[in-house]
Amino acid sequence: MLKKILIVEDNDNSLKLFSTLLKCSGYQTLEARTSSDAILLARQEKPHLILLDIRLSLLNRFETLKMLSNEPSTKHIPSIAITTNPVDGQREEIVKLGFADCISRQINVKDFMDVIERHLRS
């Protein structure tokens, strides 16, 4: 059974890039462009991991994380923040907010996959 990863990203190019990388690495991907769609998909599909763009509009992305963290059926799913380019100290701040980790939108394939695989193993 393939591990499922929910990608929550409103930029079509980034969504396609993340999805392609994950599918080529043997993962099943679920895609949401809005926070509300992400919450519904997470409840229905129970992914193993969530990648959440922290620049999402509409429902505040931190509210999205809070809702997922408080929902009994999704609170165990690690969420990784997608950021523009994390600067010193930003990762620690993101983790304090409740994310398991963060990755840069300016992707380094090896680093990206290392973060994904580390959180799927734990």
C-alpha positions as CSV (number, residue, x, y, z in Angstrom):
1,M,0.0,0.0,0.0
2,L,1.4,3.4,-1.0
3,K,1.8,6.0,1.6
4,K,-0.5,9.0,1.0
5,I,0.7,12.6,1.2
6,L,-1.7,15.5,1.1
7,I,-0.2,18.6,-0.7
8,V,-2.0,21.8,0.2
9,E,-0.7,24.4,-2.3
10,D,-2.5,27.1,-4.3
11,N,0.3,27.7,-6.8
12,D,-0.2,25.3,-9.7
13,N,3.5,25.1,-10.6
14,S,4.5,24.2,-7.1
15,L,1.7,21.8,-6.7
16,K,2.7,20.0,-9.9
17,L,6.4,19.9,-8.9
18,F,5.7,18.5,-5.4
19,S,3.2,16.0,-6.8
20,T,5.5,14.8,-9.5
21,L,8.5,14.4,-7.2
22,L,6.4,12.4,-4.7
23,K,4.7,10.2,-7.3
24,C,8.1,9.4,-8.9
25,S,9.3,8.4,-5.4
26,G,6.5,5.9,-5.0
27,Y,4.0,7.9,-3.0
28,Q,0.3,8.5,-3.6
29,T,-0.6,12.2,-3.6
30,L,-3.7,14.0,-2.7
31,E,-4.0,17.7,-3.8
32,A,-5.9,20.6,-2.2
33,R,-5.7,24.2,-3.3
34,T,-7.6,25.6,-0.3
35,S,-7.6,25.1,3.5
36,S,-11.2,24.0,3.5
37,D,-10.5,21.3,0.8
38,A,-7.4,20.2,2.8
39,I,-9.4,19.7,6.0
40,L,-12.1,17.7,4.1
41,L,-9.5,15.6,2.3
42,A,-7.5,14.9,5.4
43,R,-10.7,13.7,7.2
44,Q,-11.8,11.5,4.4
45,E,-8.4,10.1,3.1
46,K,-6.3,10.0,6.3
47,P,-3.0,10.8,4.6
48,H,0.3,9.8,6.3
49,L,1.7,13.3,5.9
50,I,0.5,16.8,5.0
51,L,2.5,19.4,3.2
52,L,0.9,22.8,3.9
53,D,1.8,26.0,2.1
54,I,2.0,28.7,4.8
55,R,1.0,31.4,2.3
56,L,-2.5,30.0,1.7
57,S,-5.2,32.6,1.5
58,L,-8.8,32.4,2.7
59,L,-8.8,30.3,5.9
60,N,-5.6,31.3,7.8
61,R,-3.0,28.5,7.4
62,F,-2.3,28.4,11.1
63,E,-6.0,28.0,11.7
64,T,-5.9,25.1,9.2
65,L,-3.1,23.5,11.2
66,K,-5.0,24.1,14.5
67,M,-8.1,22.5,13.1
68,L,-6.2,19.5,11.8
69,S,-4.4,19.2,15.2
70,N,-7.6,19.3,17.2
71,E,-9.5,16.8,15.0
72,P,-9.4,13.3,16.5
73,S,-9.1,11.7,13.1
74,T,-6.2,13.9,11.8
75,K,-4.3,15.1,14.9
76,H,-1.7,12.3,14.6
77,I,-0.8,13.3,11.0
78,P,2.5,15.3,10.8
79,S,2.2,18.6,8.9
80,I,5.2,20.1,7.2
81,A,5.1,23.8,6.3
82,I,6.1,24.9,2.8
83,T,7.9,28.2,3.1
84,T,9.5,30.6,0.6
85,N,13.0,30.2,1.9
86,P,13.4,29.6,5.6
87,V,15.9,31.9,7.3
88,D,17.8,31.4,10.5
89,G,15.4,30.8,13.4
90,Q,12.3,30.5,11.2
91,R,12.3,26.7,11.3
92,E,12.2,26.8,15.1
93,E,9.3,29.3,15.0
94,I,7.4,27.1,12.6
95,V,7.9,24.1,14.8
96,K,6.7,26.1,17.8
97,L,3.5,26.8,15.9
98,G,2.8,23.0,15.7
99,F,4.4,22.0,12.4
100,A,6.6,18.9,12.4
101,D,9.1,20.6,10.1
102,C,9.4,23.0,7.2
103,I,10.7,22.8,3.6
104,S,11.7,25.5,1.1
105,R,9.7,26.2,-2.0
106,Q,13.1,26.6,-3.7
107,I,13.5,22.9,-3.8
108,N,16.6,20.8,-3.5
109,V,15.3,17.4,-4.4
110,K,17.5,15.4,-2.0
111,D,16.7,17.7,1.0
112,F,13.0,17.7,0.1
113,M,12.9,13.9,0.0
114,D,15.0,13.5,3.1
115,V,12.5,15.6,5.1
116,I,9.5,13.6,3.7
117,E,11.1,10.2,4.4
118,R,12.2,11.2,7.9
119,H,8.7,12.2,8.9
120,L,7.1,9.1,7.3
121,R,9.4,6.8,9.3
122,S,8.7,8.4,12.6
